[in-house]
């Protein structure tokens, strides 16, 4: 009996050590991560030349200086494992190797990210990370990886919390600070368990480049994603964010007006801003959307509060995000098919009617003076007006 007690005590001690190991305290992503990811535009067509070109473009376009710092290769960079189980990059597409590519990205003042999967294979049937978590994490650290996106294909009967906890522990032991992005599509409600495991977690299915609608395979338009993320705001904050998926801005499936709305609402949601277009070839309109510093400041506000919908009526909506200076960022969103006037009342924002407040239009970059009680403006179909309201 004594021997059994000793074994039980040792097991409990080991479990306590594991729990301590798994607690996430990496000091990263105190504001939502910003960067670029290859998937939305290029899918499997990734290469060394593409990533170097994207790094160059992040700098020359001014996006790096606007806050975009993580350059992430998504699926299809890996092709096999060697005899020792080490993950192997596709030598035809990445002839210089991943370490050299990471060094190039770092030389541009950027950070380097990579993709893998918690299952046995990635979504494009490349080698997954299951069973190789600590080995892969050591390899990523040696390469100079700063960000890991971890998908959820080919997971079989795995438990999501346990699987992601294991990689979280592996990253913590790797000796390098690496932002951990969980991508299990919100399927097991990660907002309930992922705060001490990852820096961000997908709260929705995959985004598609359309305003409204759902694909047969599960892809979601912008407004469907908005509806899924609203209500999850209490789970987000510095170091742990709800992720409504990457930006489709500039990929051609929506109008400029819709892209402006897409970007605006992601900023109100304190969402990670991961551009997904061909940043080497942007129109001026798309560039101006992605580099609007006043909208980015809303997303990156140090208070780290996720905005939420405070009023809706027949497709006309008011969204509000509390800011660190006591003000509010407010999005007036028109989901209908015609232009419409939308009003925000101070009481919608938690202010008294009598409170005078300055109002600024963040897309027009124009001060609208001091208002009291409410403010109303015409908003185009599928469009948005974003205000900064400060007492």
C-alpha positions in Angstrom: 0.0 0.0 0.0 2.9 2.4 0.9 4.5 1.7 -2.5 1.2 2.5 -4.2 0.9 5.8 -2.3 4.4 6.7 -3.3 3.7 5.9 -7.0 0.5 8.0 -6.8 2.4 10.9 -5.2 5.0 10.8 -7.9 2.4 10.8 -10.6 0.6 13.8 -9.0 3.9 15.6 -8.8 4.6 14.9 -12.4 1.2 16.1 -13.5 1.7 19.3 -11.5 4.9 19.9 -13.3 3.2 19.3 -16.6 0.5 21.9 -15.8 3.2 24.4 -14.9 5.0 23.7 -18.1 1.9 24.2 -20.1 0.9 27.5 -18.6 1.5 30.1 -21.4 3.6 33.1 -20.3 5.6 34.0 -23.3 5.1 37.8 -23.1 4.1 38.0 -26.8 1.2 39.4 -28.7 0.3 42.0 -26.1 -1.5 43.7 -29.0 -3.1 41.7 -31.9 -0.3 40.3 -34.2 0.0 42.0 -37.6 1.6 40.6 -40.7 1.2 38.8 -43.9 0.3 35.1 -44.7 0.7 33.4 -48.0 -2.5 31.2 -48.0 -5.4 33.4 -49.1 -3.8 34.5 -52.4 -1.2 31.8 -53.2 -2.4 28.7 -51.4 0.2 25.9 -52.1 2.1 28.0 -54.6 4.7 29.1 -52.1 8.4 29.5 -52.8 11.6 31.2 -51.6 11.2 33.9 -54.3 7.6 34.6 -53.3 8.5 35.0 -49.6 11.5 37.2 -50.3 9.4 39.3 -52.6 6.7 39.7 -50.0 9.3 40.7 -47.4 10.7 43.4 -49.8 7.1 44.6 -50.5 6.2 44.9 -46.8 9.1 47.3 -46.5 8.8 49.3 -49.7 5.0 49.7 -49.4 5.3 51.1 -45.9 3.3 48.2 -44.4 6.2 47.3 -42.1 6.3 50.8 -40.7 2.5 50.7 -40.3 2.8 47.7 -38.0 2.9 44.6 -40.1 5.8 42.5 -38.8 5.1 38.8 -39.1 5.7 37.2 -42.6 4.2 33.7 -42.4 4.5 30.8 -44.9 1.4 28.7 -44.8 0.9 25.1 -45.9 3.0 23.3 -48.6 6.6 24.5 -47.6 7.3 21.0 -46.1 7.6 17.8 -48.1 8.8 15.0 -45.9 10.7 13.9 -42.8 14.2 12.5 -42.9 15.5 9.3 -41.3 15.8 11.0 -38.0 12.3 12.4 -38.1 13.3 16.0 -38.9 10.9 18.0 -40.9 12.2 18.6 -44.5 11.4 21.6 -46.6 10.7 21.3 -50.3 14.2 21.9 -51.8 12.9 22.8 -55.2 10.8 25.6 -53.9 13.1 26.6 -51.1 16.6 25.8 -52.4 18.4 28.0 -49.8 16.6 26.3 -46.9 14.3 27.8 -44.3 17.0 29.1 -42.0 18.5 31.3 -44.8 15.0 32.5 -45.7 14.3 33.4 -42.1 17.6 35.3 -42.0 16.5 37.2 -45.1 13.2 38.1 -43.5 14.9 39.2 -40.3 17.4 41.4 -42.3 14.4 43.4 -43.4 13.3 44.2 -39.9 10.5 41.7 -40.0 9.7 38.5 -38.1 9.3 35.0 -39.6 6.4 32.6 -39.3 5.7 29.1 -40.4 2.8 26.6 -40.5 2.2 23.1 -39.3 -0.7 20.9 -38.1 -1.6 19.2 -34.9 -2.6 16.1 -36.8 -0.6 13.5 -38.7 -0.8 15.5 -41.9 -1.5 19.1 -42.9 -4.6 20.2 -44.8 -2.7 19.8 -48.0 -1.4 16.3 -47.0 2.1 17.3 -46.0 3.7 15.9 -42.8 1.9 17.0 -39.7 3.3 17.6 -36.2 1.7 14.8 -34.2 4.3 12.8 -32.3 7.1 15.3 -33.3 6.0 18.3 -31.3 9.3 18.8 -29.3 11.5 17.9 -32.2 9.7 20.3 -34.5 9.7 23.1 -31.9 13.5 22.7 -31.5 13.9 22.8 -35.3 11.7 25.9 -35.6 13.7 27.7 -32.9 17.0 26.8 -34.7 15.7 28.2 -37.9 14.7 31.5 -36.3 10.9 31.1 -36.4 9.0 33.8 -34.5 5.4 32.6 -35.2 3.7 29.3 -35.6 0.3 28.7 -37.1 -0.9 25.3 -36.1 -3.8 23.7 -38.1 -6.3 20.9 -37.2 -6.5 18.6 -40.2 -6.1 14.8 -40.0 -6.5 14.9 -36.2 -8.5 11.7 -35.9 -9.8 11.2 -32.4 -7.2 13.6 -30.8 -8.4 15.9 -28.1 -7.8 19.5 -29.2 -6.9 21.0 -25.9 -4.4 18.2 -25.1 -2.9 18.4 -28.6 -2.4 22.1 -28.6 -1.2 22.0 -25.0 1.6 19.7 -26.1 2.8 22.0 -28.8 2.5 24.9 -26.5 4.8 23.1 -24.0 7.2 22.3 -26.8 7.5 25.9 -27.9 8.0 27.0 -24.4 10.9 24.5 -24.1 12.4 25.5 -27.4 14.4 28.4 -26.0 12.9 31.0 -28.5 9.9 33.2 -28.1 7.4 32.0 -30.7 3.8 33.4 -31.1 1.4 30.4 -31.1 -1.6 30.7 -33.4 -4.1 27.9 -32.9 -6.2 27.1 -36.0 -8.9 24.6 -35.1 -11.7 26.7 -36.7 -13.5 27.3 -33.4 -14.7 23.7 -33.6 -14.2 22.9 -29.9 -14.7 26.4 -28.5 -11.1 27.3 -27.9 -12.0 30.6 -26.3 -13.0 28.5 -23.3 -9.6 26.7 -22.9 -6.9 28.2 -25.0 -6.0 31.3 -23.0 -3.0 29.6 -21.3 -2.1 27.6 -24.4 -1.9 30.0 -27.3 -1.6 33.7 -28.2 -4.6 33.6 -30.6 -7.1 31.0 -31.7 -9.4 30.8 -34.6 -12.9 31.5 -33.4 -14.6 30.8 -36.8 -14.5 28.7 -39.9 -12.3 29.7 -42.8 -12.9 33.1 -44.4 -13.6 33.3 -48.2 -13.2 36.3 -50.4 -16.9 37.3 -50.4 -19.2 39.7 -48.5 -22.0 37.4 -47.7 -22.6 33.6 -48.0 -21.4 30.2 -47.0 -19.6 27.7 -49.2 -20.6 24.0 -49.2 -17.2 23.1 -47.6 -17.8 25.6 -44.8 -16.1 28.8 -45.9 -17.7 31.9 -44.6 -18.3 35.4 -45.9 -17.4 38.5 -43.9 -20.8 39.1 -42.3 -21.1 35.4 -41.3 -17.8 35.6 -39.5 -18.9 38.9 -37.8 -21.9 37.1 -36.4 -19.9 34.2 -35.1 -17.3 36.4 -33.3 -19.7 38.8 -31.7 -20.4 37.7 -28.1 -16.9 36.3 -27.6 -15.4 39.6 -26.5 -15.0 38.7 -22.9 -12.4 36.0 -23.8 -10.0 38.3 -25.6 -7.3 40.6 -24.3 -3.5 41.3 -24.3 -1.6 38.1 -25.2 -4.8 36.1 -26.1 -7.0 37.0 -29.0 -10.1 35.7 -30.8 -9.0 35.2 -34.5 -11.7 35.7 -37.1 -9.3 34.5 -39.8 -6.9 36.4 -42.1 -7.7 39.4 -44.3 -9.1 39.0 -47.8 -8.5 42.7 -48.6 -7.3 43.1 -52.2 -8.0 39.6 -53.5 -10.7 40.6 -55.9 -13.9 39.0 -54.7 -15.3 42.1 -53.0 -15.7 45.8 -53.8 -13.4 48.5 -52.4 -16.3 49.6 -50.1 -16.7 46.0 -48.8 -13.0 45.6 -48.2 -13.0 48.9 -46.3 -15.8 47.4 -44.1 -14.0 44.1 -43.7 -10.8 45.8 -42.5 -12.7 48.3 -40.3 -14.6 45.6 -38.4 -11.5 43.4 -37.9 -9.9 46.5 -36.3 -13.0 47.0 -34.0 -12.7 43.3 -33.1 -9.1 43.7 -31.9 -8.4 40.9 -34.5 -5.0 39.8 -35.7 -4.4 41.7 -38.9 -2.8 39.2 -41.3 -2.9 40.6 -44.8 -3.4 37.9 -47.4 -3.2 39.7 -50.8 -0.4 40.0 -53.3 1.3 42.9 -51.6 3.8 43.1 -54.4 1.0 44.4 -56.7 -1.5 46.5 -54.8 -3.8 49.2 -56.1 -3.5 52.5 -54.3 -7.0 51.9 -52.9 -6.0 48.6 -51.3 -2.8 50.0 -50.0 -4.6 52.9 -48.4 -7.0 50.5 -46.7 -4.3 48.3 -45.3 -2.1 51.2 -44.1 -4.8 53.4 -42.5 -2.9 54.3 -39.3 -5.9 55.6 -37.5 -7.8 52.3 -38.0 -4.7 50.3 -37.1 -4.4 52.3 -33.9 -7.9 51.2 -33.0 -6.9 47.5 -33.5 -3.6 48.0 -31.6 -5.1 50.0 -28.7 -3.2 49.0 -25.5 -6.4 48.3 -23.5 -6.9 45.3 -25.7 -10.7 45.2 -25.6 -12.6 43.4 -28.4 -15.4 45.5 -29.8 -18.9 44.2 -30.1 -22.3 45.0 -31.7 -24.3 47.4 -29.5 -27.3 47.9 -31.8 -28.9 46.4 -34.9 -32.0 47.1 -36.8 -32.8 45.6 -40.2 -29.2 45.2 -41.3 -28.1 48.6 -39.9 -25.6 48.1 -37.1 -23.6 50.0 -34.5 -20.3 48.4 -33.2 -18.3 49.8 -30.3 -14.8 49.3 -29.0 -13.6 50.9 -25.7 -10.2 52.6 -26.0 -7.5 53.2 -23.5 -8.1 57.0 -23.5 -11.7 56.6 -22.4 -13.0 57.1 -25.9 -14.8 54.7 -28.2 -14.2 53.5 -31.7 -17.6 53.2 -33.4 -18.4 51.4 -36.7 -21.7 52.2 -38.4 -22.2 49.2 -40.6 -24.8 49.0 -43.4 -25.4 45.3 -44.4 -28.4 46.2 -46.6 -28.6 46.7 -50.4 -29.2 50.4 -50.3 -27.6 53.5 -48.7 -29.1 54.3 -45.3 -28.7 56.7 -42.4 -27.3 55.2 -39.2 -27.3 56.9 -35.9 -25.3 56.2 -32.8 -26.7 57.4 -29.5 -24.3 58.2 -26.6 -26.3 55.8 -24.5 -25.4 53.0 -26.9 -21.8 53.6 -25.8 -22.3 53.8 -22.1 -22.2 57.6 -22.1 -24.9 60.0 -20.8 -26.9 62.0 -23.3 -25.7 65.3 -21.9 -22.0 64.5 -22.4 -20.2 66.6 -25.1 -17.8 64.5 -27.1 -15.4 65.2 -30.0 -16.2 63.1 -33.1 -13.7 62.2 -35.8 -14.2 60.2 -39.1 -11.3 57.8 -39.4 -11.7 57.1 -43.1 -12.3 60.7 -44.1 -9.6 61.7 -41.6 -11.7 64.6 -40.7 -12.8 66.1 -37.3 -16.6 66.5 -37.1 -16.5 68.8 -34.1 -18.1 68.4 -30.7 -21.4 66.6 -30.6 -23.9 65.9 -27.8 -26.3 62.9 -27.4 -25.9 61.3 -30.8 -24.5 61.4 -34.3 -26.1 60.2 -37.5 -24.6 59.9 -41.0 -25.5 58.2 -44.4 -23.7 55.0 -44.9 -23.4 53.3 -48.4 -24.6 49.8 -49.0 -22.2 47.2 -47.6 -20.2 50.2 -46.3 -19.0 51.5 -43.0 -18.3 54.8 -41.3 -15.8 54.5 -38.5 -15.8 57.2 -35.8 -13.6 58.0 -32.9 -15.8 59.5 -30.1 -14.0 61.0 -27.1 -15.6 62.9 -24.2 
